[in-house]
Amino acid sequence: MENKYDNFINRELSWLEFNERVLEEASDITNPLLERLNFLSIVSSNLDEFFMVRVASLIEQVQANFEKVDFAGLSASEQVKRITIRVHQMVQKQYSVYMELNSQLKNVNIFILKPKNLNENQVEFVRTYFHKNVYPVLTPMVVDSSRPFPLIMNKSLNIALFIDGMEDEEAIFATVQVPSVLDRLIELPMDKGDEKAYILLEDIIKMNISDVFRGHNIKNMACYRITRNADLSIDEEGAEDLLEAIEQSVKNRKWGEAIRIEIEYDMDNALIGILKEELETSLGEFYSIKGPIDITFLSKLNSLIHIESLKYPNYNPVPIPEFISAPNVFSAIAKQDILVHHPYQSFSCVVDLVKIAARDPKVLAIKQTLYRVSGNSPIVKALMEAAENGKQVTVLVELKARFDEENNIIWAKRLEKAGCHVIYGLLGLKTHGKILLIVRNEYDGIKRYVHMGTGNYNDVTANFYTDMGLFTANPYIGEDASALFNMLSGYSTIDEMNKLYIAPTGLRKKFISLIKREETNATKGKKGHIIVKINSLVDKEIIEALYKASKAGVKIQCIVRGICCLRPGVTSVSENITVTSIVGRFLEHSRVFYFYNDGEEAIYLSSADWMNRNLDRRVEIMFPIEEEQNRNKIKHYLDVCLSDNVKARTLKSDGTYVRAICKENDEKLNSQEYFAKKAIKQVKKAKKHEKEQKFTPITSY
């Protein structure tokens, strides 16, 4: 009898396979050296969030004796065991790669030095730097009968040590936090001008630790770092002021339960014993690190070192061809739906639209959802300017966007102060949909302009996340956008819309019906074909619908960047399903859905992945691509992604991934490089066409 769990891959183990693919990019010799170091940094930051949220949740389940299994048949305790084994393997490989890349840095005259490698001049520099910049910031904490073990902040780097006690007393435990307010990489003076050398801040502190504990001998010392449970738990119904409740919860995040303790590999056993006892953790939660703890600092090397050959070739996003020759943005959008593809095409088109709308006397109102924005967001500034110019500005700021809560709280307060109507979404739901509505008074009456996208209104991440967006003046979509904002502000409910599909009210049902339609057509002997490009495929109902469609003969091609719980290639279950993952220079983030529909192809973009949270616990938007030119662009886009034989990996039925095979005579296709070159060609063509239009000679009267 078939085991009902065999057809699914555990979510957490699948995520770890995604992080392994990022680690593979750090090992890939075809990537420039500094970019490989950046991938190593991403592996570390990914693991931080994974432990703070996913592993923390599993440990809470274990502590509550919740032993119900997931759809892959694993209980919380079994998942924690497997995760621990897998992460120990991953970290060991990560630091092996780090040592290799550190060696390669030396070959290009870049050095990350240890104290023993410093010359006299550098030792003197470090001593001066310590006393001038570091010593005033340090707060040494001693643990004895009158001073309890201090609260160690989440993700802070610390030095644990034993100092001699007074007279015959036992050694005393002390801890010093490496100040996060100071740079971790400190540049050292070098004799040769073409050489760069750095030392880590913790090594500077270690070299001068005797000055921190004057009169005591230092017996042992080693670095450690704690990752804490950082998942926010907020009773929204009980919170009179959601803004205030989230502000408090963000502060509490620093002190959640310890989930993982990273220690230097040669830390004294007695020091480990104290950490284990005081943090109430098991030895399995300790990760012995043979190298610097927390190598997220490696990403800084990209901005510190200006050697272009060690980085990806510079790529500047290009303008949108449709906007180049148009009199203004509104006339361009009114003429046709405009599909944009970031970061190949510039995100400034979205920023500029909001800026222009803020100053346009014909614009009456601007409404926008904000999930994640940059720290210096030009969009938020434009919305504030619009309100100050007397326009009706409504902004939904999602306060519950994980790890962006603090930033969003700051913007929410500023927007309110500028006169914007700020709303925080619906009770119990995150608003993850990306939509902008501009209401304009034109000569023939009120007209609505809408932008919708697969990614956030963040001008910084738009430079390295691949996303798609649509500008439209379609009156039906404009009407839907108004209805959606009325729902979000609490004035109405949504029954059915003209063009848009919204979670949690109807999006799941729509996806199931689209899959089922392909299944029905295949059952009738017709062609059935589904292509999806998403970040995560986790939802059990969706996966089971895909399995049914596969059994009926539907060809299903999934491009899933991250987690995939669907198991492809299983006999009599998913033989017609393939899963591809692309990990490259840019973070694949767009959500695209294609259904053959007996030749009447249905194509959609969405803010939603195929996850329970997206379909049931978030406000998400899916919108159709209707104009033929744009539909062809998306079909071509999917074809190219599926043809990638450089950065693509294929998911095997055992849950592991293998690189796409590029045969000797095959032309190499890196989809991201292809789209970058294509965008440049398109804009050159548009500029040439504009020039020809402006200088067309008069041939007759």
C-alpha positions in Angstrom: 0.0 0.0 0.0 1.3 3.4 -0.9 2.4 5.5 2.0 0.4 8.8 1.9 3.5 10.7 3.1 5.8 9.6 0.3 4.6 12.0 -2.3 5.5 15.2 -0.3 8.8 16.8 0.7 9.2 18.3 4.1 9.0 22.1 3.9 12.0 22.8 6.2 14.3 20.3 4.5 13.3 21.7 1.1 14.3 25.2 2.3 17.7 23.9 3.4 18.1 22.5 -0.1 17.5 26.0 -1.4 20.2 27.4 0.9 22.5 24.6 -0.4 21.9 26.0 -3.9 23.0 29.4 -2.7 26.1 27.8 -1.2 26.8 26.1 -4.5 26.9 29.6 -6.1 29.7 30.5 -3.6 31.6 27.4 -4.8 31.0 28.1 -8.5 34.3 29.2 -10.0 32.5 30.9 -12.9 31.2 33.6 -10.4 33.6 36.5 -9.6 35.4 36.2 -6.3 33.7 39.0 -4.4 30.3 37.7 -5.6 31.1 34.2 -4.3 31.9 35.8 -0.9 28.6 37.6 -1.1 26.8 34.3 -1.7 28.5 32.9 1.4 27.2 35.9 3.4 23.7 35.3 2.1 23.9 31.6 3.3 24.5 33.0 6.8 21.8 35.6 6.8 19.3 33.0 5.4 20.2 30.6 8.2 19.7 33.4 10.8 16.1 34.0 9.7 15.5 30.2 9.3 16.4 29.6 12.9 14.7 32.7 14.3 11.4 31.8 12.7 11.1 28.3 11.3 13.2 26.3 13.8 11.9 28.5 16.7 8.4 27.5 15.8 9.3 23.8 15.7 11.0 24.0 19.1 7.9 25.6 20.5 5.9 22.7 19.2 8.3 20.2 20.7 8.1 22.0 24.1 4.3 21.9 23.9 4.5 18.1 23.2 2.7 18.7 19.9 3.6 15.6 17.9 1.2 15.8 15.0 3.1 15.0 11.8 3.2 17.3 8.7 2.1 16.0 5.3 5.5 14.6 4.7 5.1 12.4 7.8 7.5 14.2 10.1 6.8 15.3 13.6 8.3 18.6 15.0 10.9 16.7 17.0 11.9 14.6 13.9 12.2 17.8 11.8 14.4 19.4 14.4 16.7 16.4 14.5 17.0 16.3 10.7 17.5 20.0 10.5 20.3 19.9 13.1 22.2 17.2 11.1 21.7 19.0 7.8 22.8 22.4 9.1 25.9 21.0 10.8 26.9 19.6 7.4 26.0 22.8 5.6 28.0 25.0 8.0 31.0 22.7 7.7 30.9 23.0 3.9 30.3 26.8 4.1 33.5 27.3 6.2 35.5 25.0 3.9 34.5 27.3 1.0 35.3 30.3 3.2 38.9 29.1 3.8 39.3 28.4 0.0 38.0 31.9 -0.9 40.1 33.6 1.8 43.1 31.9 0.2 42.1 33.3 -3.2 41.8 36.8 -1.7 45.4 36.6 -0.9 46.2 35.9 -4.5 44.7 39.3 -5.4 46.5 41.1 -2.6 43.5 41.3 -0.2 44.1 40.0 3.3 41.8 39.3 6.3 44.5 39.0 8.9 44.6 37.4 12.3 46.5 39.0 15.2 49.5 36.7 14.8 50.0 37.9 11.2 50.3 41.6 12.0 53.6 43.5 11.7 54.7 46.0 14.3 53.2 49.0 12.5 49.8 47.2 12.3 49.9 46.2 16.0 50.5 49.8 17.0 47.7 50.9 14.7 45.3 48.3 16.3 46.2 49.4 19.8 45.6 53.1 19.0 42.3 52.3 17.2 41.2 50.2 20.1 41.7 52.9 22.7 40.3 55.7 20.6 37.3 54.0 19.0 36.5 50.7 20.7 37.3 50.9 24.4 34.9 53.7 25.1 32.0 51.7 23.7 32.7 48.3 25.5 30.7 47.1 28.5 32.4 44.1 30.1 29.9 42.0 32.2 31.2 39.8 35.0 29.1 37.0 36.4 29.5 36.3 40.2 27.3 35.9 43.3 26.1 39.5 43.1 25.9 39.8 39.3 23.7 37.3 37.4 24.3 36.1 33.8 23.4 39.0 31.5 20.8 39.0 28.8 22.7 38.5 25.6 21.0 40.2 22.6 19.8 38.3 19.6 22.5 37.9 16.8 25.0 39.9 18.8 28.6 38.7 18.6 30.2 38.3 22.1 33.5 37.2 23.7 33.2 34.7 26.6 36.2 34.5 28.9 37.5 33.4 32.3 39.5 35.8 34.4 41.5 35.0 37.5 39.5 35.5 40.7 40.8 37.3 43.8 43.4 35.3 45.8 42.2 31.7 46.0 38.8 32.2 44.3 37.9 30.2 41.3 38.1 31.8 37.8 35.3 34.2 37.1 33.2 34.1 33.9 32.8 37.4 32.0 31.3 38.4 28.6 32.0 41.3 26.3 29.7 42.2 23.4 31.4 43.1 20.2 29.8 46.5 19.5 27.4 46.3 16.5 27.6 50.1 16.2 31.1 49.8 14.9 32.3 48.4 11.6 33.2 44.7 11.8 36.0 45.0 9.2 38.7 47.5 10.0 41.3 48.4 7.3 44.9 48.1 8.3 47.9 50.1 7.0 49.9 48.3 4.4 53.4 48.9 3.0 52.4 48.3 -0.6 49.8 50.6 -2.2 48.2 47.8 -4.2 47.5 45.7 -1.1 44.4 45.8 1.1 44.3 44.3 4.6 41.5 44.0 7.2 41.2 42.8 10.7 37.9 41.8 12.4 36.7 43.9 15.3 36.5 41.0 17.7 40.2 40.2 17.1 41.1 43.9 17.9 39.2 43.4 21.2 40.9 40.1 21.9 44.3 41.6 21.3 43.6 44.3 23.9 41.3 42.4 26.3 43.8 42.8 29.2 43.1 46.5 29.2 39.4 45.8 29.7 40.1 43.6 32.8 43.1 45.4 34.3 44.7 43.5 37.2 43.3 40.2 36.1 44.9 37.4 34.0 42.8 36.1 31.1 42.7 32.3 31.2 40.5 31.4 28.3 38.4 33.3 25.7 36.4 32.6 22.6 33.6 34.2 20.6 30.0 33.1 20.7 26.7 34.3 19.1 23.1 33.5 20.0 20.2 33.2 17.6 16.9 33.7 19.5 13.2 33.1 18.7 12.2 36.2 16.9 8.8 35.3 15.6 6.3 38.0 16.7 3.2 36.8 18.5 0.6 39.6 18.7 -3.0 39.3 19.9 -4.5 41.7 17.3 -8.0 41.6 18.8 -6.6 42.4 22.2 -4.4 45.2 21.0 -6.1 48.5 21.2 -3.3 50.2 19.2 -1.7 47.8 16.7 1.1 50.3 16.1 2.1 50.3 19.7 1.7 46.6 20.2 4.0 45.8 17.3 6.6 48.4 18.5 6.7 46.6 21.8 6.9 43.2 20.2 9.8 44.2 18.0 11.7 45.3 21.2 10.9 41.9 22.7 12.4 40.1 19.7 15.9 40.8 21.0 15.3 38.6 24.1 13.4 35.5 22.8 14.4 32.0 23.7 17.9 30.9 22.5 17.5 28.6 19.5 21.1 28.3 18.3 24.5 29.1 19.8 27.5 29.5 17.5 30.9 29.1 19.2 34.5 29.2 18.1 35.7 25.7 17.5 38.4 25.8 20.2 36.2 27.2 23.0 37.1 25.8 26.4 34.6 23.1 27.6 34.1 25.0 30.9 33.0 28.1 28.9 30.6 25.9 26.8 29.2 24.4 30.1 28.4 27.8 31.4 26.7 28.9 28.2 24.7 25.6 28.1 23.5 26.0 31.6 22.7 29.7 31.6 21.0 29.6 28.2 19.2 26.4 29.0 20.1 24.7 25.7 21.3 21.3 24.6 24.6 20.6 23.1 22.8 19.8 19.8 22.0 23.5 19.5 25.7 24.4 19.6 27.5 25.0 16.3 31.2 24.9 16.4 32.6 27.3 13.8 36.1 26.9 12.4 36.5 30.5 11.2 34.9 33.9 12.0 31.4 33.6 13.5 28.7 35.3 11.4 30.3 35.8 8.0 27.6 38.2 6.8 30.3 40.8 7.0 31.7 39.4 3.7 29.0 41.3 1.8 30.7 44.6 2.8 33.8 43.7 0.8 31.9 44.5 -2.4 31.7 48.1 -1.4 35.2 48.3 0.2 37.1 46.9 -2.7 37.1 48.6 -6.1 38.5 45.9 -8.4 35.9 45.4 -11.1 37.3 42.1 -12.3 36.3 40.6 -8.9 32.6 41.6 -9.3 29.8 41.0 -11.8 29.9 43.4 -14.7 28.1 46.6 -13.9 24.5 46.5 -15.0 22.3 49.6 -15.1 18.5 49.0 -15.5 17.3 50.5 -18.7 14.3 52.9 -19.2 10.9 51.5 -20.3 10.6 51.8 -24.1 6.9 52.7 -24.1 7.6 55.7 -21.9 10.5 57.0 -24.0 8.6 58.7 -26.9 5.3 59.3 -25.0 4.3 62.9 -24.2 3.8 61.9 -20.5 3.3 58.8 -18.4 -0.4 59.0 -18.3 -0.9 59.2 -22.1 1.5 56.2 -22.4 -0.5 54.1 -20.0 -3.8 55.2 -21.5 -2.6 54.1 -24.9 -1.8 50.5 -23.9 -1.1 48.2 -20.9 2.7 48.4 -20.2 4.4 45.3 -18.9 7.7 45.9 -17.1 10.4 43.5 -16.0 12.8 44.5 -13.2 15.7 44.7 -12.6 16.4 44.6 -16.3 14.1 47.5 -16.8 14.3 50.4 -14.3 12.0 50.5 -11.2 12.3 54.3 -11.5 9.2 54.2 -13.8 7.1 53.3 -10.7 8.8 55.9 -8.5 8.4 58.6 -11.2 4.7 57.8 -11.7 4.1 58.5 -8.0 6.3 61.7 -8.1 4.5 63.0 -11.2 1.1 62.2 -9.7 2.0 64.0 -6.5 2.6 67.2 -8.4 0.0 66.9 -11.2 -3.0 69.3 -10.6 -5.3 66.9 -12.4 -4.6 64.0 -9.9 -7.3 63.9 -7.2 -6.3 60.8 -5.2 -3.4 58.3 -4.8 -3.9 55.0 -3.0 -1.1 52.5 -2.4 -0.2 49.3 -0.5 3.3 49.2 1.1 4.7 45.9 2.4 8.4 46.4 2.3 10.0 49.8 1.4 13.6 51.0 1.5 15.0 53.0 4.4 15.0 56.2 2.4 12.0 55.5 0.2 11.4 58.0 -2.6 7.9 56.6 -3.0 6.9 57.4 0.6 8.4 60.9 0.2 6.3 61.4 -2.9 3.1 60.2 -1.1 3.9 62.7 1.7 4.4 65.5 -0.9 1.1 64.5 -2.6 -0.8 64.9 0.8 0.9 68.2 1.4 -0.3 69.3 -2.1 -3.9 68.7 -1.0 -4.5 65.3 -2.7 -6.4 62.5 -1.1 -3.7 60.0 -0.1 -4.5 56.6 1.3 -1.6 54.3 2.2 -1.9 50.8 3.6 1.3 50.2 5.6 1.7 46.6 6.5 3.1 46.7 10.1 3.4 42.9 10.3 5.9 42.6 7.4 8.5 40.3 9.2 11.8 42.0 10.1 10.5 45.3 8.4 8.1 46.2 11.2 10.4 48.8 12.7 11.0 50.5 9.4 7.3 50.5 8.5 6.3 51.9 11.8 8.6 54.9 11.2 7.1 55.5 7.8 3.6 55.1 9.0 4.1 57.9 11.6 5.7 60.2 9.0 2.9 59.6 6.5 0.2 60.4 9.1 2.1 63.5 10.1 2.1 64.6 6.4 -1.6 64.3 6.2 -2.0 60.9 4.6 -4.8 58.5 5.6 -2.8 55.5 6.9 -4.4 52.1 7.4 -2.9 49.0 8.8 -4.8 46.3 6.9 -7.3 43.8 8.1 -7.5 41.9 11.4 -5.6 38.7 11.3 -4.4 39.2 7.7 -1.2 40.5 6.2 -1.7 42.7 3.2 1.0 41.4 0.8 -0.6 42.5 -2.5 1.2 45.2 -4.5 -1.1 47.8 -6.0 -1.1 51.5 -6.7 -4.2 53.5 -7.8 -4.1 57.0 -9.2 -7.4 58.9 -9.7 -7.1 61.7 -12.3 -9.7 64.3 -13.5 -9.3 64.5 -17.3 -11.2 66.3 -20.0 -13.6 63.4 -20.5 -14.1 62.7 -16.8 -12.5 60.7 -14.0 -9.9 58.2 -15.1 -8.1 55.6 -13.0 -4.5 54.5 -13.5 -3.3 51.3 -11.8 0.1 49.7 -11.3 0.2 46.1 -9.9 3.3 44.0 -9.4 4.8 40.7 -8.2 7.3 42.5 -5.9 7.5 45.2 -3.3 7.5 48.9 -3.8 11.2 49.0 -2.7 13.5 51.0 -4.9 16.6 49.3 -3.4 15.7 45.6 -3.7 14.2 46.3 -7.1 17.8 46.4 -8.4 18.5 42.8 -7.6 15.1 41.1 -7.3 13.5 39.9 -10.6 9.9 41.0 -10.6 7.2 42.0 -13.1 4.7 44.8 -13.0 1.8 46.1 -15.1 0.7 49.7 -15.8 -2.9 49.9 -17.0 -5.8 52.3 -17.5 -8.3 49.4 -18.0 -11.5 50.8 -16.5 -12.5 47.4 -15.1 -9.2 47.0 -13.3 -9.5 50.6 -12.0 -13.0 49.7 -10.6 -11.6 46.6 -9.0 -8.7 48.6 -7.5 -11.2 51.1 -5.9 -13.2 48.2 -4.5 -10.1 46.6 -3.0 -9.0 49.8 -1.3 -12.5 50.3 0.1 -12.4 46.8 1.5 -8.9 47.4 3.1 -10.1 50.6 4.7 -13.1 48.8 6.1 -15.9 50.4 4.1 -17.1 47.4 2.1 -16.8 43.7 1.4 -15.8 42.2 -2.0 -18.1 39.6 -3.6 -16.8 39.3 -7.1 -14.5 41.5 -9.2 -14.2 42.2 -12.9 -10.6 41.2 -13.5 -8.7 40.8 -10.3 -8.7 37.7 -8.0 -8.1 38.4 -4.3 -6.9 36.2 -1.4 -8.2 35.1 0.9 -11.7 35.4 -0.6 -11.3 33.8 -4.0 -7.8 33.2 -5.2 -7.4 29.7 -3.9 -10.7 28.7 -5.6 -9.5 30.3 -8.8 -6.2 28.5 -8.9 -7.9 25.1 -8.2 -10.4 25.8 -11.0 -7.7 26.7 -13.5 -5.7 23.5 -12.7 -8.9 21.4 -12.8 -9.8 22.9 -16.2 -6.5 21.6 -17.6 -7.2 18.2 -16.0 -10.7 18.1 -17.6 -9.3 19.0 -21.1 -6.6 16.3 -20.8 -9.2 13.7 -19.8 -11.1 14.6 -23.0 -7.9 13.9 -25.0 -7.1 17.5 -25.5 -3.7 19.2 -24.7 -3.3 20.2 -21.1 -0.3 22.4 -20.1 0.5 24.5 -17.0 3.6 26.6 -16.4 4.1 28.3 -13.1 7.0 30.4 -11.8 6.9 31.0 -8.1 9.1 31.4 -5.0 7.6 28.5 -3.0 5.2 25.6 -3.6 4.0 24.4 -0.2 0.1 24.3 -0.3 -1.1 20.7 0.0 -4.4 21.3 -1.8 -2.6 22.9 -4.8 -0.1 20.0 -4.9 -2.8 17.4 -4.8 -4.6 19.2 -7.6 -1.4 19.2 -9.7 -0.9 15.5 -9.0 -4.5 14.8 -10.3 -3.8 16.9 -13.4 -0.5 15.1 -14.0 -2.3 11.7 -13.8 -4.8 12.9 -16.4 -1.9 13.7 -18.7 -1.4 17.5 -18.2 2.2 18.7 -18.8 3.2 20.7 -15.8 6.4 22.7 -15.6 7.2 24.4 -12.3 10.0 27.0 -11.9 10.3 27.3 -8.1 13.2 29.3 -6.6 12.9 28.1 -3.0 10.8 25.6 -1.1 9.1 22.9 -3.1 7.1 20.3 -1.2 5.8 18.6 -4.4 7.8 15.5 -5.4 8.1 15.3 -9.2 8.7 12.2 -11.3 6.9 9.8 -9.0 5.4 6.9 -11.0 1.6 7.1 -11.4 1.5 10.4 -9.4 3.7 13.1 -10.9 5.3 11.7 -14.0 4.3 14.7 -16.0 5.6 17.3 -13.6 9.1 18.9 -13.7 10.5 21.3 -11.2 13.3 23.7 -12.0 15.1 26.2 -9.7 17.2 29.2 -10.8 19.7 30.7 -8.4 21.8 33.4 -9.9 23.0 37.0 -9.7 19.5 38.3 -9.1 16.9 36.9 -6.7 14.1 35.3 -8.7 11.0 36.8 -7.2 8.3 37.0 -9.9 5.1 35.0 -9.7 3.8 34.0 -13.2 1.0 31.5 -14.1 0.3 30.1 -17.5 -2.6 27.8 -18.4 -3.1 26.5 -22.0 -6.9 26.4 -21.7 -7.5 24.5 -25.0 -5.7 27.2 -27.0 -7.4 30.2 -25.2 -4.3 30.7 -23.1 -4.9 32.2 -19.6 -1.9 34.2 -18.3 -1.6 35.9 -14.9 0.8 37.7 -12.6 0.4 37.7 -8.9 1.9 38.7 -5.5 1.1 35.3 -4.2 3.1 32.1 -4.0 1.4 28.7 -3.7 1.6 28.6 0.1 -1.1 28.3 2.7 -0.2 31.7 4.2 -0.6 33.4 0.8 -3.9 31.9 -0.1 -5.5 31.8 3.3 -3.9 34.4 5.6 -2.9 37.3 3.4 -4.5 39.8 1.1 -3.0 38.9 -2.3 -3.8 40.0 -5.8 -3.7 38.1 -9.1 -4.2 40.0 -12.3 -4.6 38.9 -16.0 -2.3 39.8 -18.8 -4.7 40.4 -21.7 -2.9 42.4 -24.5 -1.3 40.1 -27.0 2.1 41.8 -27.1 2.4 41.4 -23.3 1.2 37.8 -23.4 3.9 36.9 -25.9 6.5 38.6 -23.8 5.6 36.4 -20.8 5.4 33.2 -22.9 8.9 34.0 -24.2 10.1 34.8 -20.7 8.9 31.4 -19.4 10.4 29.6 -22.4 13.8 31.2 -21.7 13.7 30.3 -17.9 12.9 26.7 -18.8 15.8 26.6 -21.3 18.4 27.9 -18.8 21.2 25.4 -18.7 23.7 27.5 -16.7 22.0 28.6 -13.4 19.1 26.2 -13.4 18.8 23.0 -11.2 16.3 20.2 -11.6 14.5 18.7 -8.6 14.8 14.9 -8.4 12.1 12.8 -6.9 14.3 12.1 -3.8 14.3 15.8 -2.9 17.8 16.7 -4.1 18.7 19.0 -7.0 21.0 18.5 -9.9 22.4 21.2 -12.3 20.9 21.4 -15.7 23.0 19.5 -18.2 24.7 21.7 -20.9 26.0 19.3 -23.6 29.2 20.0 -25.3 27.6 21.4 -28.5 24.7 23.2 -26.7 24.8 27.0 -26.6 25.0 28.1 -23.0 21.9 30.0 -21.8 22.0 32.0 -18.6 18.4 33.4 -18.5 19.3 36.4 -16.3 22.1 37.5 -18.7 19.8 36.9 -21.6 17.1 39.2 -20.2 19.7 41.9 -19.4 21.0 41.9 -23.0 17.5 41.8 -24.4 16.4 44.8 -22.3 19.3 46.9 -23.6 18.5 46.0 -27.2 14.9 47.0 -26.7 15.7 50.4 -25.3 18.2 51.1 -28.0 15.6 50.2 -30.6 13.1 52.5 -28.9 15.5 55.4 -28.8 16.4 54.9 -32.5 12.7 54.9 -33.4 12.1 58.1 -31.4 15.0 59.8 -33.2 13.7 58.7 -36.6 10.3 60.1 -35.7 11.7 63.4 -34.7 13.9 63.9 -37.8 11.7 62.4 -40.5 12.3 64.5 -43.7 9.4 66.0 -45.5 9.0 64.3 -48.9 5.9 65.9 -50.2 3.4 68.8 -49.5 
